[in-house]
Amino acid sequence: MYHTQEKRKIRLTKPILAKRKNAWLGIAYYFWENEMDAIRWGNESKRSTGYYEVYTGLIDCENVLDTVFNEGHYIFWVEQIEKAAKKIIKITGRKATIREINSYFTENAKWSEITSGIMFQDLPFSNDLLIEGFNYRKRIQLAVFNIGIILTFAFYFEQKC
């Protein structure tokens, strides 16, 4: 998998822990399944130094909640999201935001106590693909909570944004 970061003076020896409040699944080490997505993330979100770096990682996904390919995990995942959203709606009287869901999970779910990570997906923008307007592939990310499942981590390349 691929980990994207701003270029730094010294190359990374381990991934950077994402701590932003709007991170999809809260505090975690984030990896992309596809190089194309890692490059896009570098070009759009890792621009502060004018260059970004992509690293590769081999990750043991045996204890990962796989909401992409495992039907049982997916059903559990949807149930948890909807349960959290209903609680937020009850409190606020409106649909929940991603930030509110992430805050709820960070404060209540304690994912890191039940799984080493969560693999999830969304749809890429159509201009990433070979067919205009047809989102035929998944954009898969892995949020790693336990750094111990990252078996290898190595520099892959750097590129100007």
Backbone bond lengths (Angstrom), bond angles and torsions (degrees), N, CA, C in turn:
res aa  C-N    CA-C-N  psi(-1)  N-CA   C-N-CA  omega(-1)  CA-C   N-CA-C  phi
1 M - - - 1.445 - - 1.523 107.81 -
2 Y 1.335 116.93 172.57 1.464 122.09 -170.97 1.532 110.94 -124.45
3 H 1.319 115.24 135.31 1.465 123.31 178.86 1.527 107.21 -118.40
4 T 1.330 117.66 125.53 1.461 122.41 -175.17 1.523 109.88 -112.92
5 Q 1.350 116.03 133.36 1.464 121.80 178.56 1.525 110.14 -143.94
6 E 1.346 115.43 160.70 1.449 119.57 171.87 1.528 107.97 -60.62
7 K 1.325 116.00 148.87 1.461 119.34 175.76 1.524 108.35 -66.51
8 R 1.315 115.99 136.32 1.456 123.22 178.21 1.520 109.65 -119.24
9 K 1.316 117.08 168.44 1.467 120.86 179.02 1.518 111.33 -63.70
10 I 1.327 115.50 -36.55 1.462 120.89 -179.30 1.528 108.24 -116.88
11 R 1.327 116.47 133.64 1.465 121.22 178.68 1.522 110.25 -62.83
12 L 1.304 115.00 146.73 1.458 121.03 -179.61 1.529 110.91 -72.13
13 T 1.324 115.56 147.18 1.465 121.40 172.73 1.524 110.39 -109.82
14 K 1.329 115.43 -9.66 1.460 121.94 174.82 1.524 107.05 -151.77
15 P 1.319 117.92 159.52 1.470 119.66 -178.89 1.529 111.31 -66.85
16 I 1.327 115.37 161.05 1.461 122.56 177.39 1.529 108.32 -90.29
17 L 1.308 115.64 134.30 1.454 122.04 177.88 1.524 109.16 -77.20
18 A 1.333 117.00 120.55 1.472 121.76 177.82 1.521 108.42 -77.52
19 K 1.328 115.98 127.27 1.463 120.71 -178.06 1.524 112.39 -121.96
20 R 1.338 116.90 5.61 1.466 120.16 -178.36 1.519 111.09 -64.07
21 K 1.326 116.00 142.64 1.471 120.76 -179.48 1.526 112.11 -65.23
22 N 1.344 118.22 -24.90 1.460 119.56 -178.87 1.532 112.86 -97.57
23 A 1.321 117.39 12.91 1.467 119.69 175.20 1.531 107.96 -64.00
24 W 1.302 115.94 140.24 1.470 121.37 -173.07 1.517 113.18 -48.92
25 L 1.307 116.51 -47.57 1.463 119.54 -176.33 1.520 111.86 -121.73
26 G 1.312 116.08 29.00 1.447 120.08 176.52 1.513 112.64 77.43
27 I 1.307 116.11 -155.00 1.462 122.41 -175.67 1.524 109.68 -68.55
28 A 1.341 115.24 119.08 1.471 121.22 -177.95 1.524 109.25 -169.45
29 Y 1.326 115.49 169.52 1.465 122.79 169.89 1.522 105.39 -94.79
30 Y 1.324 117.81 121.24 1.465 120.91 -174.08 1.524 111.23 -103.29
31 F 1.318 114.75 136.44 1.455 122.86 178.44 1.523 109.55 -131.45
32 W 1.329 115.67 146.68 1.468 122.60 173.49 1.512 108.45 -98.84
33 E 1.322 116.11 145.04 1.463 121.55 176.76 1.526 110.76 -77.79
34 N 1.321 117.85 -30.28 1.459 122.40 -173.59 1.524 110.80 -117.46
35 E 1.308 116.59 135.60 1.471 122.23 180.00 1.533 111.50 -57.91
36 M 1.334 117.34 -38.27 1.463 121.68 -179.85 1.537 110.88 -56.99
37 D 1.324 117.06 -40.18 1.461 121.21 -179.93 1.525 111.27 -71.85
38 A 1.325 116.67 -36.64 1.471 120.57 176.95 1.529 110.36 -63.09
39 I 1.317 117.27 -39.88 1.467 122.05 178.95 1.527 110.02 -67.23
40 R 1.293 116.48 -46.04 1.470 119.55 178.62 1.535 110.60 -58.94
41 W 1.325 116.87 -43.94 1.461 121.37 179.28 1.533 110.32 -60.87
42 G 1.309 116.71 -40.62 1.467 120.33 177.55 1.511 111.74 -62.65
43 N 1.319 116.37 -45.60 1.466 120.77 -178.67 1.518 113.29 -67.65
44 E 1.331 117.04 -31.88 1.463 119.87 -175.32 1.527 114.47 -99.55
45 S 1.325 117.97 -29.55 1.471 118.90 -170.17 1.519 114.81 -124.61
46 K 1.299 118.78 -4.91 1.465 121.22 -177.89 1.529 110.14 -124.51
47 R 1.315 115.98 52.43 1.456 122.80 -170.57 1.533 114.17 -99.10
48 S 1.303 120.04 -2.76 1.467 121.39 -168.76 1.522 114.15 -61.04
49 T 1.325 118.61 -28.72 1.471 120.37 -179.85 1.531 112.07 -104.47
50 G 1.332 117.09 -1.35 1.466 120.80 -178.63 1.520 113.36 87.25
51 Y 1.317 116.93 -11.29 1.458 123.14 177.76 1.523 108.46 -137.18
52 Y 1.310 115.62 153.40 1.461 119.60 172.65 1.522 108.46 -129.88
53 E 1.328 114.84 161.19 1.454 121.69 177.93 1.524 108.97 -122.51
54 V 1.316 115.14 145.70 1.462 121.32 175.47 1.526 106.87 -118.01
55 Y 1.311 114.68 133.15 1.452 122.98 178.15 1.521 108.49 -116.89
56 T 1.321 117.07 153.61 1.455 120.50 175.37 1.524 109.04 -107.70
57 G 1.314 114.83 149.07 1.449 120.18 177.02 1.516 110.63 -140.61
58 L 1.319 114.77 139.69 1.459 121.16 172.02 1.520 105.65 -99.44
59 I 1.320 117.07 123.00 1.453 121.38 -171.15 1.527 110.31 -123.74
60 D 1.330 115.48 132.30 1.458 121.89 176.56 1.527 107.55 -81.97
61 C 1.318 117.30 109.48 1.463 122.24 -174.89 1.530 113.38 -98.69
62 E 1.330 117.07 17.06 1.462 119.81 -178.25 1.530 112.90 -60.92
63 N 1.329 118.05 -37.34 1.463 121.60 -179.09 1.530 111.24 -108.55
64 V 1.326 116.71 36.46 1.457 122.72 179.41 1.521 109.33 -105.18
65 L 1.319 116.64 136.52 1.465 121.20 172.96 1.529 106.33 -73.21
66 D 1.312 116.71 108.14 1.466 122.85 -173.48 1.525 109.79 -98.71
67 T 1.328 116.04 89.84 1.463 120.66 -178.12 1.530 112.13 -81.87
68 V 1.336 116.71 -1.19 1.465 120.92 -177.83 1.526 111.40 -92.78
69 F 1.317 117.59 -46.92 1.465 121.32 -171.58 1.526 114.40 -115.76
70 N 1.341 117.65 -10.84 1.460 120.96 -178.16 1.526 108.87 -107.58
71 E 1.332 116.77 112.54 1.467 120.91 -174.51 1.529 112.68 -60.19
72 G 1.320 117.36 -42.73 1.456 120.45 179.38 1.523 112.15 -63.02
73 H 1.323 115.97 -42.07 1.472 120.44 177.32 1.528 110.29 -64.03
74 Y 1.333 115.87 -40.55 1.466 120.47 179.91 1.538 110.88 -62.38
75 I 1.322 117.02 -45.82 1.466 120.72 -179.26 1.530 109.75 -62.23
76 F 1.333 117.22 -44.61 1.465 121.54 176.93 1.531 110.50 -58.05
77 W 1.326 116.77 -45.15 1.464 123.64 -179.40 1.527 111.35 -59.53
78 V 1.313 116.86 -49.53 1.467 120.87 179.70 1.527 110.34 -61.48
79 E 1.320 116.77 -42.80 1.472 119.78 178.13 1.526 111.55 -59.49
80 Q 1.323 117.50 -41.76 1.468 121.25 -179.38 1.533 111.46 -66.70
81 I 1.333 116.03 -41.47 1.467 119.70 178.69 1.525 110.27 -64.11
82 E 1.318 116.27 -46.02 1.467 119.34 -178.11 1.524 111.97 -67.62
83 K 1.329 117.74 -35.34 1.461 120.64 176.35 1.534 110.10 -63.29
84 A 1.310 116.73 -45.16 1.466 120.53 178.84 1.530 110.74 -64.79
85 A 1.321 116.61 -43.02 1.470 120.56 -179.27 1.524 111.20 -62.22
86 K 1.325 117.51 -41.02 1.469 120.60 178.82 1.523 111.60 -63.39
87 K 1.321 117.43 -37.38 1.465 120.25 177.45 1.529 110.53 -65.85
88 I 1.330 116.56 -41.24 1.470 120.75 179.60 1.524 110.19 -66.73
89 I 1.341 117.12 -42.75 1.466 121.28 178.54 1.524 110.27 -60.55
90 K 1.321 116.27 -41.12 1.465 120.51 179.91 1.540 110.93 -61.89
91 I 1.322 116.90 -37.18 1.472 121.78 -179.16 1.530 111.84 -77.78
92 T 1.353 116.57 -43.98 1.471 120.72 -172.00 1.525 114.12 -96.51
93 G 1.335 117.86 -23.02 1.452 120.84 -176.58 1.522 113.92 78.69
94 R 1.338 117.65 12.84 1.463 122.07 178.88 1.524 109.71 -145.02
95 K 1.330 116.21 169.35 1.461 120.43 178.52 1.529 110.12 -61.21
96 A 1.307 114.78 146.68 1.465 121.24 179.30 1.525 110.57 -74.74
97 T 1.322 115.95 150.47 1.466 121.93 173.67 1.531 108.98 -96.98
98 I 1.323 116.12 164.29 1.463 120.10 176.68 1.527 109.81 -59.26
99 R 1.321 116.74 -42.11 1.471 120.69 179.49 1.532 110.56 -59.49
100 E 1.325 117.10 -42.43 1.470 120.23 179.49 1.531 111.44 -66.24
101 I 1.321 116.56 -40.86 1.468 120.06 177.47 1.524 109.69 -63.10
102 N 1.346 116.55 -46.11 1.464 119.86 179.26 1.522 111.13 -60.54
103 S 1.334 116.64 -43.35 1.471 120.10 178.32 1.522 110.71 -62.62
104 Y 1.328 115.99 -42.41 1.467 120.32 179.02 1.534 110.19 -59.98
105 F 1.340 116.15 -48.18 1.462 119.43 -179.61 1.525 111.35 -64.07
106 T 1.334 116.79 -41.85 1.469 119.95 179.56 1.525 111.15 -60.49
107 E 1.318 116.31 -41.52 1.465 120.80 -177.16 1.522 113.25 -81.14
108 N 1.323 118.16 -30.86 1.459 120.71 -170.57 1.527 116.19 -117.82
109 A 1.327 117.70 -38.53 1.465 119.75 -170.45 1.518 112.76 -75.35
110 K 1.328 117.29 -37.57 1.468 120.83 -178.69 1.528 111.06 52.75
111 W 1.345 115.53 51.01 1.461 121.31 -178.21 1.517 112.06 -50.76
112 S 1.347 116.50 -38.60 1.458 119.73 -175.30 1.523 112.37 -64.00
113 E 1.329 117.50 -16.68 1.464 120.19 178.30 1.527 112.15 -83.58
114 I 1.338 117.57 -18.68 1.466 119.99 -177.53 1.519 113.83 -114.84
115 T 1.339 117.70 -13.23 1.463 120.65 -178.60 1.526 109.68 -152.75
116 S 1.320 116.32 155.10 1.466 121.09 177.87 1.520 112.49 -82.38
117 G 1.339 116.52 -13.60 1.456 120.56 -179.51 1.515 110.72 179.84
118 I 1.322 114.88 171.95 1.461 120.99 176.45 1.523 108.42 -131.53
119 M 1.331 115.95 124.97 1.456 121.14 173.51 1.522 107.10 -96.61
120 F 1.328 116.14 128.97 1.457 120.66 -177.60 1.512 109.04 -142.39
121 Q 1.332 115.75 171.06 1.463 119.44 -176.95 1.510 111.08 -145.84
122 D 1.317 113.90 154.80 1.457 121.89 168.28 1.519 106.25 -138.51
123 L 1.295 117.08 -177.91 1.468 119.84 -178.32 1.522 110.50 -97.34
124 P 1.332 117.49 136.63 1.464 120.02 177.55 1.522 110.32 -74.62
125 F 1.309 115.09 163.69 1.453 119.84 174.70 1.520 108.61 -71.13
126 S 1.335 117.07 146.41 1.458 120.23 -174.30 1.519 113.47 -62.65
127 N 1.341 118.93 -25.23 1.466 118.02 -179.47 1.527 112.19 -73.15
128 D 1.340 118.25 -6.25 1.467 122.06 172.99 1.522 111.01 -79.09
129 L 1.307 116.59 -15.02 1.452 121.10 -168.11 1.524 111.98 -109.96
130 L 1.300 115.50 171.19 1.458 121.35 -177.13 1.522 113.16 -82.51
131 I 1.336 117.26 -13.74 1.460 121.88 -178.45 1.524 108.38 -120.51
132 E 1.290 118.06 121.89 1.460 123.11 -178.05 1.528 111.46 -63.20
133 G 1.332 116.04 126.26 1.454 121.58 174.06 1.523 115.87 76.24
134 F 1.331 118.66 6.34 1.461 121.51 -178.80 1.523 108.64 -119.11
135 N 1.330 116.28 100.67 1.463 121.98 -177.76 1.520 110.22 -84.49
136 Y 1.316 116.82 81.22 1.455 122.04 -171.17 1.527 113.91 -91.57
137 R 1.313 119.40 -7.64 1.456 119.41 179.03 1.523 110.75 -122.70
138 K 1.305 115.64 157.03 1.450 121.62 178.46 1.533 109.45 -85.78
139 R 1.316 115.84 147.88 1.466 121.57 170.68 1.525 104.71 -105.48
140 I 1.325 115.98 106.04 1.458 121.64 -169.65 1.523 110.53 -105.01
141 Q 1.335 114.44 133.93 1.450 121.76 177.11 1.518 109.47 -127.31
142 L 1.317 115.51 154.60 1.456 121.31 175.56 1.515 108.35 -125.12
143 A 1.310 116.52 124.35 1.463 122.75 172.61 1.521 106.40 -97.69
144 V 1.327 116.42 114.68 1.462 121.80 -177.93 1.526 108.64 -98.98
145 F 1.323 116.75 123.15 1.463 121.92 178.31 1.521 111.84 -95.36
146 N 1.327 117.24 -28.23 1.456 122.90 -177.71 1.523 108.40 -112.37
147 I 1.322 117.31 104.85 1.471 120.97 -176.11 1.528 111.35 -59.29
148 G 1.331 118.25 -20.54 1.456 121.78 -179.73 1.514 114.61 -63.97
149 I 1.336 118.37 -17.92 1.477 119.43 178.72 1.523 111.87 -85.22
150 I 1.338 116.79 -5.57 1.466 120.44 175.56 1.526 106.65 -84.83
151 L 1.325 116.21 102.31 1.461 122.01 -172.47 1.517 112.57 -77.97
152 T 1.318 117.05 -39.25 1.462 120.96 175.59 1.519 108.43 -136.91
153 F 1.320 115.84 152.50 1.463 122.23 178.42 1.522 106.78 -149.15
154 A 1.340 117.18 121.91 1.455 120.65 -174.80 1.527 111.46 -146.59
155 F 1.334 115.37 148.21 1.460 120.97 174.16 1.521 109.25 -62.19
156 Y 1.343 116.37 139.10 1.459 121.94 -179.77 1.522 110.61 -114.21
157 F 1.354 118.20 -56.29 1.454 121.49 175.07 1.515 109.90 -165.45
158 E 1.336 114.96 166.03 1.465 121.18 171.21 1.513 108.38 -123.55
159 Q 1.347 115.10 155.98 1.457 119.45 -177.46 1.521 109.79 -151.94
160 K 1.314 116.27 148.50 1.445 121.99 174.62 1.527 109.30 -73.97
161 C 1.334 116.53 140.53 1.463 120.77 178.87 1.519 110.29 -76.45
